[in-house]
Amino acid sequence: MQNKEIFNVFFREKPAMMLLGLRNAKAGVYASSLAKQIDCTYSHVVKILQQMEKSGLVNFEKHGRLKLLTLTKNGSEVADHIDRVWNLL
């Protein structure tokens, strides 16, 4: 638990966990399933994901009415760095 507390000093927990969740997914993920995975509201997840999309970290791929989320190359690298920091703590 101490690792998680110090991690939260440096990073906002939910956005970091979103990136790690997307990185660990075998395929594209829906925002609703990501929200459940990290125990967050759907609207909060979408708001953060929109900011990440503007920053070039995630892609929204529309499939009918649904949007799948995937990491960009840059997003994957950021997630890798977050994971390394997590493991160092």
Protein Blocks (a to p, Z undefined) as FASTA:
>chain_A
ZZmmmmmmmpcfklmmmmmmmmmpmbdcdfklmmmmnopafklmmmmmmmmmmnopaccd
dehjbccddddfklmmmmmmmmmmmmmZZ
